[in-house]
Amino acid sequence: MRKFITFTAALAISAAATAQTTNDGIKLYNYHNYVSAEKVLTPLSVKDALANYYLGLSYLEGGNISKAKYQFEKYPEDAANISGTARVAFAQKDAAKGMQIAQGLAAKAKKKDYMPWVYAADALTYSEDADYQQAVNWYKSALAANPNDAHVHLGLADAYRKVMGGGGEAMNNYEWIVDKDPKNSLVFSRIGDLWYDARNYNSALEFYNKAKDADATNPLPYRSLSLAFQRSGKYDVALTNIKEYIKLSDNTVADQISYAGILYQAKSYCDAARLANDLMTQQVPDDKKAELVGILGFSQAECGDSIEAAKNIRKYFSIQKPKNILPATYIEYGKLWLKLNNVDSASYYYNKGIAADTAANKTDIYRQIAEAYRTRKEYCSAGDWYANLVKSNPNTQALDYFWGTVMYYYCKDWKKSLKFAEDFETKYTDQVSATYWHARVQSAIDSEATTGMAAPSFEKWLDKLGPDVAKPEKKADVVRAYQYLLFYNYNAKNKDKQKMYMDKLRAVDPNDGLIKQIEEMEKGGGTPKKSGATTKPATTPKKK
């Protein structure tokens, strides 16, 4: 999160009303409400160098670098505005020039006039690619002159957060401020961020709540909470907090884009698509255009508008920097192509997603792809991806072995299905479904029930079921097992077992056709048909 500077501890403004108004503008700036800050500070900037400085900063944070530069140059001798020109140079990616301006400013500092050190340090602390250790040194020089300046302590804390191993000193300086000012909502927000970065989420939540209690108009804790819950995958809670942030913020296009993104992640796809589509007609910041197009396209894909989705996602890939495209994005695009029945394009983007994913464990991404193919009834492809999954992670969940077995079974690749079933039963001996599907694959291979290949597995499965064999939901599977065992023992001329399984089958289904066929055969009425096992799924199977 971009860091912000806080209220200057000692503002020398002549008129009390003007001081309050300037402070209001600074507060709006600190709370990220740059548009509102501009409105407050613009009339004051004519005569007030500090108001002019924060007005320039508001332009800078709003992305208008040229306007910020013009604003700072109105007060060429003022330390704060000179600092602003250094920040402009950094924003223009001219770090050498920015550092040169900051050093020149710091050289003007004296013990009795330490603010040039402070503003020079601010220019580094709140810019990218700057020398943050130098900022720390200048803040320390200022504190030596005045150890009680809250502005300096805050800047020093923010600078320490950018220095490796500086978290402890950052916390010390933040705590110094809230000890003196228990209602400093801005600093409570900063402490919350520091705890969050340290992955101490309970403490982060505590200080975000303190920030909200200290100032009900502060939108920052809600934004931080939204981002935190978003990162942790708790999108519904993230959505609740982004809504509160929107109420208190300037509600800019950038804010709305963040809102649309969380709507998508919270699976409010159609709402996200509508909002993103509306935002496309507005003036979108350059650095947000690709993100917005992506949100629109992927939301449309989930909302059912596949044709428009394909068009917008294609545009997203053409304008987004490759380094910013996440592996999951390629996977989602692959799902869209699968939905459009373009298996080749789906496979292409799935493989791009896999290649881009640097994670050692690709279990989740393999599973997503496998499930996408399974949903589209592309059973052989689904089986291949479940095979990739268990190959990369043999200790994956039993359900992955189950689906791998079933998918290859439905695409009639008996060899692969049998291997999956064997691994499934070996790996998860407590899973009754593993034994059942092992038997079922074997019965498909021995469809004439001549070798008895599936007999031991079906008998083992029935033993495992025990009393559950009588449950209505097990009837179809139990009938299948009894049919195979009856047919095999008839072929093998095992009369005792033939009678046993005929009786068992009759008890479950008195009108079973195989019983009648065998009875007719024994009377000389013909040859029985196959055992009745099917390889074509009528519905998605449930885990047994």
C-alpha positions as CSV (number, residue, x, y, z in Angstrom):
1,M,0.0,0.0,0.0
2,R,1.3,3.4,-1.0
3,K,2.3,5.3,2.1
4,F,1.1,8.8,3.0
5,I,2.4,11.6,5.1
6,T,0.4,12.9,8.0
7,F,-0.5,16.2,9.5
8,T,2.4,18.6,10.1
9,A,2.7,19.0,13.8
10,A,3.2,22.7,13.9
11,L,1.2,24.6,11.2
12,A,1.8,28.3,11.3
13,I,-1.3,29.6,9.6
14,S,-2.6,33.1,10.6
15,A,-6.4,32.7,10.4
16,A,-8.0,29.9,12.5
17,A,-10.7,29.3,9.9
18,T,-8.0,28.9,7.2
19,A,-5.9,26.6,9.3
20,Q,-8.9,24.4,9.9
21,T,-9.8,24.3,6.3
22,T,-6.2,23.5,5.3
23,N,-6.1,20.7,7.9
24,D,-9.3,19.4,6.5
25,G,-7.7,19.2,3.1
26,I,-4.6,17.5,4.5
27,K,-6.9,15.0,6.3
28,L,-8.7,14.2,3.1
29,Y,-5.3,13.7,1.4
30,N,-4.1,11.3,4.1
31,Y,-7.4,9.3,3.8
32,H,-6.8,8.9,0.0
33,N,-9.7,11.1,-0.9
34,Y,-7.6,13.1,-3.4
35,V,-10.5,14.5,-5.4
36,S,-12.1,15.9,-2.3
37,A,-8.7,17.2,-1.1
38,E,-8.3,19.1,-4.4
39,K,-11.6,20.8,-4.0
40,V,-10.7,22.0,-0.5
41,L,-7.1,23.0,-1.2
42,T,-7.4,24.7,-4.6
43,P,-8.7,28.1,-3.3
44,L,-6.3,28.0,-0.4
45,S,-3.3,27.3,-2.5
46,V,-3.2,30.8,-3.9
47,K,-1.9,32.2,-0.7
48,D,-0.9,29.2,1.3
49,A,2.3,27.3,0.4
50,L,1.4,24.3,2.5
51,A,-2.1,24.0,1.0
52,N,-0.4,24.3,-2.4
53,Y,2.0,21.4,-1.5
54,Y,-0.8,19.1,-0.5
55,L,-2.8,20.1,-3.6
56,G,0.2,19.1,-5.7
57,L,0.5,15.8,-3.8
58,S,-3.2,15.2,-4.4
59,Y,-2.6,15.6,-8.2
60,L,0.4,13.4,-8.0
61,E,-1.4,10.6,-6.2
62,G,-4.3,11.0,-8.6
63,G,-1.9,10.3,-11.5
64,N,-1.7,13.8,-12.9
65,I,2.1,14.3,-12.8
66,S,2.3,17.3,-15.1
67,K,-0.3,19.2,-13.1
68,A,1.5,18.3,-9.9
69,K,4.7,19.6,-11.3
70,Y,3.1,22.9,-12.4
71,Q,1.6,23.3,-8.9
72,F,4.8,22.7,-7.0
73,E,6.7,25.2,-9.1
74,K,4.4,28.0,-7.9
75,Y,6.4,28.2,-4.7
76,P,10.0,27.6,-5.9
77,E,11.6,28.6,-2.6
78,D,9.3,26.7,-0.2
79,A,10.9,23.5,1.3
80,A,7.7,21.5,1.0
81,N,7.1,22.4,-2.6
82,I,10.7,21.7,-3.5
83,S,10.2,18.3,-2.0
84,G,7.2,18.0,-4.3
85,T,9.3,18.6,-7.3
86,A,11.7,15.8,-6.2
87,R,8.7,13.4,-5.9
88,V,7.6,14.4,-9.4
89,A,11.1,13.4,-10.7
90,F,10.8,10.0,-9.0
91,A,7.3,9.6,-10.5
92,Q,8.8,10.3,-13.9
93,K,11.3,7.5,-13.3
94,D,14.2,9.9,-13.0
95,A,15.6,8.8,-9.6
96,A,18.9,10.5,-10.1
97,K,17.2,13.9,-10.5
98,G,14.8,13.2,-7.6
99,M,17.8,12.4,-5.4
100,Q,19.7,15.5,-6.5
101,I,16.7,17.7,-5.6
102,A,16.3,16.0,-2.2
103,Q,20.0,16.4,-1.4
104,G,20.0,20.0,-2.3
105,L,17.0,20.6,-0.1
106,A,18.5,18.7,2.9
107,A,21.6,20.8,2.6
108,K,19.5,23.8,3.6
109,A,18.6,22.3,6.9
110,K,19.8,23.7,10.2
111,K,19.3,22.6,13.8
112,K,16.8,25.5,14.3
113,D,15.2,24.9,10.8
114,Y,15.1,21.1,10.5
115,M,12.1,20.9,8.1
116,P,14.2,20.8,5.0
117,W,15.5,17.5,6.4
118,V,12.0,16.3,6.9
119,Y,10.7,17.2,3.5
120,A,13.8,15.8,1.8
121,A,13.2,12.6,3.6
122,D,9.5,12.6,2.7
123,A,10.4,12.9,-1.0
124,L,12.4,9.6,-0.7
125,T,10.1,7.8,1.7
126,Y,7.0,8.2,-0.5
127,S,8.6,7.6,-3.8
128,E,9.5,4.4,-5.6
129,D,13.2,3.4,-6.2
130,A,14.5,5.9,-3.7
131,D,17.2,5.6,-1.0
132,Y,15.1,4.8,2.1
133,Q,18.1,4.4,4.4
134,Q,19.0,8.0,3.5
135,A,15.5,9.0,4.4
136,V,15.9,7.4,7.8
137,N,19.1,9.3,8.4
138,W,17.6,12.7,7.5
139,Y,14.6,11.9,9.8
140,K,17.0,11.1,12.6
141,S,18.7,14.4,12.1
142,A,15.4,16.2,12.4
143,L,14.5,14.3,15.5
144,A,17.8,15.3,17.1
145,A,16.6,18.9,16.6
146,N,13.1,18.2,17.8
147,P,12.3,14.8,19.3
148,N,8.6,15.6,19.7
149,D,7.5,16.2,16.1
150,A,4.8,13.7,15.2
151,H,5.3,14.3,11.5
152,V,8.9,13.2,11.8
153,H,8.1,10.1,13.8
154,L,5.5,9.1,11.2
155,G,7.8,9.6,8.3
156,L,10.6,7.7,10.1
157,A,8.2,4.8,10.8
158,D,7.1,4.7,7.2
159,A,10.7,4.8,6.0
160,Y,11.8,2.0,8.3
161,R,9.0,-0.2,6.9
162,K,10.9,0.0,3.5
163,V,14.2,-0.9,5.1
164,M,15.0,-4.6,5.5
165,G,14.6,-5.5,9.2
166,G,13.1,-2.1,10.1
167,G,9.7,-3.4,11.3
168,G,10.5,-3.1,15.0
169,E,11.7,0.5,14.7
170,A,8.6,1.3,12.6
171,M,6.4,0.0,15.3
172,N,8.3,2.0,18.0
173,N,7.7,5.2,16.1
174,Y,4.0,4.5,15.4
175,E,3.4,3.7,19.0
176,W,5.1,6.9,20.1
177,I,2.5,8.8,18.1
178,V,-0.6,7.0,19.4
179,D,0.8,7.2,23.0
180,K,0.7,11.0,22.5
181,D,-2.5,11.0,20.4
182,P,-4.8,8.1,21.2
183,K,-7.3,9.3,18.5
184,N,-4.9,9.2,15.6
185,S,-6.9,7.0,13.3
186,L,-4.3,7.2,10.5
187,V,-1.5,5.8,12.6
188,F,-3.8,3.0,13.9
189,S,-4.4,2.1,10.3
190,R,-0.6,2.0,9.7
191,I,0.0,-0.2,12.7
192,G,-2.7,-2.6,11.4
193,D,-0.9,-2.7,8.1
194,L,2.4,-3.5,9.8
195,W,0.8,-6.3,11.8
196,Y,-0.8,-7.7,8.6
197,D,2.5,-7.6,6.8
198,A,3.9,-9.6,9.7
199,R,1.1,-12.1,9.3
200,N,-0.2,-11.4,12.8
201,Y,-3.8,-11.2,11.6
202,N,-5.5,-10.9,15.0
203,S,-3.4,-7.9,15.9
204,A,-4.0,-6.4,12.5
205,L,-7.7,-6.7,13.0
206,E,-7.5,-5.2,16.4
207,F,-5.8,-2.0,15.1
208,Y,-8.0,-1.7,12.1
209,N,-10.9,-1.7,14.6
210,K,-9.1,1.0,16.7
211,A,-8.7,3.1,13.5
212,K,-12.4,2.8,12.8
213,D,-13.3,3.8,16.4
214,A,-10.9,6.7,16.5
215,D,-12.4,8.3,13.4
216,A,-15.6,7.0,11.7
217,T,-14.8,9.0,8.6
218,N,-11.5,7.1,7.9
219,P,-12.0,4.8,4.9
220,L,-8.5,3.2,5.1
221,P,-9.1,0.4,7.6
222,Y,-12.1,-0.8,5.5
223,R,-9.9,-0.8,2.4
224,S,-7.1,-2.7,4.2
225,L,-9.6,-5.2,5.6
226,S,-11.1,-5.7,2.1
227,L,-7.7,-6.3,0.6
228,A,-6.7,-8.7,3.5
229,F,-9.9,-10.8,3.2
230,Q,-9.5,-10.7,-0.6
231,R,-6.0,-12.2,-0.3
232,S,-7.1,-14.8,2.1
233,G,-10.0,-15.9,-0.2
234,K,-12.8,-14.7,2.1
235,Y,-14.5,-12.7,-0.7
236,D,-17.9,-12.2,0.9
237,V,-16.2,-10.5,3.9
238,A,-14.0,-8.5,1.5
239,L,-17.1,-7.4,-0.3
240,T,-18.7,-6.2,2.9
241,N,-15.6,-4.1,3.7
242,I,-15.2,-2.6,0.2
243,K,-18.8,-1.4,0.4
244,E,-18.0,0.5,3.6
245,Y,-14.8,1.9,2.0
246,I,-16.8,3.1,-1.0
247,K,-19.2,5.0,1.3
248,L,-16.3,6.9,2.9
249,S,-14.0,7.3,-0.1
250,D,-14.2,9.6,-3.1
251,N,-15.7,6.6,-5.0
252,T,-13.4,7.1,-7.9
253,V,-13.3,5.0,-11.0
254,A,-10.3,3.2,-9.6
255,D,-12.3,2.4,-6.4
256,Q,-15.2,1.1,-8.5
257,I,-12.9,-1.1,-10.4
258,S,-11.6,-2.6,-7.2
259,Y,-15.3,-3.1,-6.1
260,A,-16.1,-4.8,-9.4
261,G,-13.1,-7.1,-9.0
262,I,-14.3,-8.3,-5.6
263,L,-17.8,-8.7,-6.9
264,Y,-16.3,-11.2,-9.4
265,Q,-14.3,-13.0,-6.8
266,A,-17.4,-13.2,-4.5
267,K,-19.1,-14.9,-7.5
268,S,-21.6,-12.0,-8.0
269,Y,-20.7,-12.4,-11.7
270,C,-23.6,-10.6,-13.3
271,D,-23.3,-7.6,-10.9
272,A,-19.6,-7.4,-11.7
273,A,-20.3,-7.6,-15.4
274,R,-22.9,-4.8,-15.2
275,L,-20.6,-2.5,-13.1
276,A,-17.6,-3.2,-15.3
277,N,-19.6,-2.5,-18.5
278,D,-20.7,0.9,-17.0
279,L,-17.2,1.8,-16.0
280,M,-16.0,1.2,-19.6
281,T,-17.9,4.3,-20.7
282,Q,-16.0,6.5,-18.1
283,Q,-12.5,7.9,-18.0
284,V,-10.5,4.9,-16.8
285,P,-6.9,5.5,-15.5
286,D,-4.3,4.0,-17.9
287,D,-3.0,1.6,-15.3
288,K,-6.5,0.3,-14.6
289,K,-7.7,-0.3,-18.2
290,A,-6.4,-3.8,-18.6
291,E,-7.7,-4.8,-15.2
292,L,-11.2,-3.5,-16.0
293,V,-11.4,-5.3,-19.4
294,G,-10.3,-8.5,-17.7
295,I,-13.0,-8.2,-15.0
296,L,-15.6,-7.5,-17.7
297,G,-14.6,-10.4,-19.8
298,F,-14.3,-13.0,-17.1
299,S,-17.5,-11.8,-15.4
300,Q,-19.4,-12.1,-18.7
301,A,-18.0,-15.7,-19.1
302,E,-19.5,-16.7,-15.8
303,C,-22.7,-14.7,-16.4
304,G,-23.5,-16.6,-19.6
305,D,-22.4,-14.1,-22.3
306,S,-19.6,-16.3,-23.7
307,I,-19.3,-14.5,-27.1
308,E,-18.7,-11.0,-25.5
309,A,-16.5,-12.7,-22.9
310,A,-14.2,-14.2,-25.5
311,K,-13.9,-10.8,-27.2
312,N,-13.1,-8.9,-24.0
313,I,-10.7,-11.5,-22.7
314,R,-8.9,-11.6,-26.0
315,K,-8.5,-7.8,-25.7
316,Y,-7.3,-8.2,-22.1
317,F,-4.5,-10.5,-23.1
318,S,-3.5,-8.0,-25.9
319,I,-3.2,-5.0,-23.5
320,Q,-2.1,-6.6,-20.3
321,K,1.6,-6.9,-19.5
322,P,2.5,-10.6,-19.6
323,K,4.2,-10.4,-16.2
324,N,0.8,-9.2,-14.7
325,I,-1.1,-12.2,-16.1
326,L,-1.6,-14.8,-13.4
327,P,-1.5,-18.5,-14.2
328,A,-5.1,-18.8,-13.0
329,T,-6.1,-16.2,-15.7
330,Y,-5.0,-18.6,-18.4
331,I,-6.9,-21.4,-16.7
332,E,-10.1,-19.4,-16.6
333,Y,-9.7,-18.5,-20.3
334,G,-9.2,-22.2,-21.0
335,K,-12.5,-22.9,-19.3
336,L,-14.3,-20.4,-21.5
337,W,-12.9,-22.0,-24.6
338,L,-14.1,-25.4,-23.3
339,K,-17.5,-23.9,-22.7
340,L,-17.5,-22.8,-26.4
341,N,-16.6,-26.4,-27.4
342,N,-13.1,-25.4,-28.6
343,V,-11.1,-28.1,-27.0
344,D,-7.9,-27.2,-28.8
345,S,-7.9,-23.6,-27.6
346,A,-8.9,-24.8,-24.1
347,S,-5.9,-27.1,-24.0
348,Y,-3.6,-24.4,-25.2
349,Y,-4.5,-22.0,-22.5
350,Y,-4.6,-24.7,-19.8
351,N,-1.0,-25.6,-20.7
352,K,0.0,-21.9,-20.7
353,G,-1.4,-21.7,-17.2
354,I,0.5,-24.7,-16.0
355,A,3.8,-23.4,-17.6
356,A,3.3,-20.0,-16.0
357,D,2.6,-21.4,-12.5
358,T,5.8,-21.5,-10.5
359,A,4.3,-23.2,-7.5
360,A,5.9,-26.5,-6.6
361,N,2.5,-28.1,-5.9
362,K,0.2,-27.7,-8.8
363,T,-2.6,-29.8,-7.3
364,D,-5.2,-27.1,-7.3
365,I,-4.6,-25.9,-10.8
366,Y,-4.6,-29.5,-12.2
367,R,-7.9,-30.2,-10.3
368,Q,-9.5,-27.0,-11.7
369,I,-8.7,-28.2,-15.3
370,A,-9.8,-31.7,-14.7
371,E,-13.1,-30.5,-13.2
372,A,-13.7,-28.2,-16.2
373,Y,-13.3,-31.1,-18.6
374,R,-15.5,-33.3,-16.4
375,T,-18.2,-30.7,-16.3
376,R,-18.2,-30.6,-20.1
377,K,-18.2,-34.5,-20.3
378,E,-14.8,-34.5,-22.0
379,Y,-14.1,-37.7,-20.0
380,C,-10.8,-38.8,-21.6
381,S,-9.3,-35.3,-21.2
382,A,-10.6,-35.1,-17.6
383,G,-9.0,-38.4,-16.8
384,D,-5.6,-37.2,-18.2
385,W,-5.7,-34.2,-15.9
386,Y,-6.6,-36.3,-12.9
387,A,-3.6,-38.5,-13.9
388,N,-1.4,-35.4,-14.0
389,L,-2.7,-34.4,-10.6
390,V,-2.0,-37.7,-8.8
391,K,1.4,-38.0,-10.6
392,S,2.5,-34.7,-9.2
393,N,1.0,-35.3,-5.8
394,P,0.4,-39.0,-5.0
395,N,-0.9,-38.1,-1.6
396,T,-3.7,-36.0,-3.0
397,Q,-7.3,-36.6,-1.7
398,A,-9.2,-39.8,-2.4
399,L,-11.8,-38.0,-4.5
400,D,-9.2,-37.3,-7.1
401,Y,-8.4,-41.0,-7.5
402,F,-12.1,-41.7,-7.6
403,W,-12.8,-39.2,-10.4
404,G,-9.7,-40.4,-12.3
405,T,-11.0,-43.9,-12.3
406,V,-14.5,-42.9,-13.3
407,M,-13.5,-40.5,-16.1
408,Y,-11.3,-43.2,-17.8
409,Y,-14.1,-45.7,-17.3
410,Y,-16.6,-43.5,-19.0
411,C,-14.3,-42.9,-22.0
412,K,-13.7,-46.7,-22.1
413,D,-10.0,-46.6,-21.6
414,W,-10.0,-49.7,-19.5
415,K,-6.3,-50.0,-19.0
416,K,-5.9,-46.5,-17.5
417,S,-9.1,-46.8,-15.5
418,L,-7.9,-50.1,-14.0
419,K,-4.6,-48.6,-13.1
420,F,-6.3,-45.7,-11.4
421,A,-8.7,-48.1,-9.6
422,E,-5.8,-50.2,-8.4
423,D,-3.9,-47.2,-7.1
424,F,-7.1,-45.9,-5.5
425,E,-7.7,-49.1,-3.6
426,T,-4.1,-49.5,-2.6
427,K,-3.8,-45.9,-1.4
428,Y,-7.1,-45.6,0.4
429,T,-7.9,-49.1,1.7
430,D,-10.7,-47.7,3.9
431,Q,-12.6,-46.3,0.9
432,V,-15.5,-48.6,0.0
433,S,-15.9,-46.8,-3.3
434,A,-12.3,-47.8,-4.2
435,T,-13.2,-51.5,-4.1
436,Y,-16.5,-51.0,-5.9
437,W,-14.9,-49.1,-8.8
438,H,-12.0,-51.6,-9.0
439,A,-14.7,-54.3,-9.4
440,R,-16.7,-52.3,-11.9
441,V,-13.7,-51.6,-14.2
442,Q,-12.8,-55.3,-14.1
443,S,-16.4,-56.2,-14.9
444,A,-16.3,-53.9,-17.9
445,I,-13.1,-55.6,-19.1
446,D,-14.7,-59.0,-18.5
447,S,-18.0,-58.0,-20.0
448,E,-19.0,-61.6,-20.8
449,A,-18.2,-62.7,-17.3
450,T,-16.1,-65.6,-18.5
451,T,-12.8,-65.0,-16.6
452,G,-14.2,-64.0,-13.2
453,M,-11.8,-61.1,-13.1
454,A,-14.1,-58.9,-11.1
455,A,-15.5,-61.6,-8.8
456,P,-13.0,-61.2,-5.9
457,S,-13.4,-57.4,-5.9
458,F,-17.2,-57.5,-6.0
459,E,-17.3,-60.1,-3.2
460,K,-14.8,-58.0,-1.2
461,W,-17.0,-54.9,-1.8
462,L,-20.2,-56.7,-0.7
463,D,-18.4,-57.8,2.5
464,K,-17.3,-54.3,3.2
465,L,-20.9,-53.0,2.8
466,G,-22.3,-55.5,5.3
467,P,-25.8,-54.5,6.4
468,D,-25.6,-51.4,4.1
469,V,-26.3,-53.8,1.2
470,A,-30.0,-53.5,1.9
471,K,-30.0,-49.7,1.7
472,P,-32.2,-48.4,-1.2
473,E,-29.5,-46.0,-2.4
474,K,-27.2,-49.0,-2.9
475,K,-29.6,-51.1,-4.9
476,A,-28.3,-50.3,-8.4
477,D,-24.7,-51.1,-7.4
478,V,-25.7,-54.2,-5.5
479,V,-27.7,-55.4,-8.5
480,R,-24.7,-54.9,-10.7
481,A,-22.5,-56.9,-8.4
482,Y,-25.0,-59.8,-8.1
483,Q,-25.6,-59.8,-11.8
484,Y,-21.9,-60.2,-12.6
485,L,-21.3,-62.8,-9.9
486,L,-24.4,-64.8,-11.0
487,F,-23.4,-64.6,-14.7
488,Y,-19.8,-65.7,-14.0
489,N,-20.8,-68.6,-11.8
490,Y,-23.3,-69.7,-14.4
491,N,-20.6,-69.6,-17.1
492,A,-18.2,-71.5,-14.7
493,K,-20.9,-74.0,-13.9
494,N,-20.5,-73.3,-10.2
495,K,-24.0,-74.4,-9.4
496,D,-24.0,-73.7,-5.6
497,K,-22.7,-70.2,-6.1
498,Q,-25.0,-69.7,-9.1
499,K,-28.0,-70.5,-6.9
500,M,-26.7,-68.4,-4.0
501,Y,-26.3,-65.3,-6.2
502,M,-29.6,-65.9,-8.0
503,D,-31.4,-65.9,-4.6
504,K,-29.5,-62.8,-3.5
505,L,-30.3,-61.0,-6.7
506,R,-34.0,-62.1,-6.6
507,A,-34.2,-60.7,-3.0
508,V,-33.1,-57.3,-4.2
509,D,-34.9,-57.3,-7.6
510,P,-37.5,-60.1,-8.1
511,N,-38.0,-59.1,-11.7
512,D,-34.4,-58.9,-12.8
513,G,-34.0,-59.9,-16.5
514,L,-30.8,-61.9,-16.0
515,I,-32.5,-64.3,-13.7
516,K,-35.2,-64.9,-16.2
517,Q,-32.6,-65.4,-19.0
518,I,-30.6,-68.0,-17.0
519,E,-33.8,-69.8,-16.0
520,E,-34.8,-70.0,-19.7
521,M,-31.3,-71.1,-20.7
522,E,-31.5,-74.0,-18.2
523,K,-34.7,-75.0,-19.8
524,G,-33.1,-74.9,-23.2
525,G,-34.4,-71.5,-24.2
526,G,-31.3,-69.8,-25.5
527,T,-28.1,-68.1,-24.4
528,P,-28.1,-65.4,-21.7
529,K,-27.1,-61.8,-22.7
530,K,-24.3,-59.9,-21.1
531,S,-24.3,-59.2,-17.4
532,G,-26.0,-55.8,-18.0
533,A,-23.1,-53.6,-16.9
534,T,-23.2,-50.2,-18.7
535,T,-20.3,-48.0,-19.5
536,K,-22.3,-44.9,-20.5
537,P,-23.1,-42.5,-17.7
538,A,-26.7,-41.2,-17.5
539,T,-25.8,-38.8,-14.7
540,T,-22.8,-37.7,-12.8
541,P,-21.9,-40.6,-10.4
542,K,-21.8,-40.1,-6.7
543,K,-18.9,-41.2,-4.6
544,K,-19.8,-44.6,-3.2
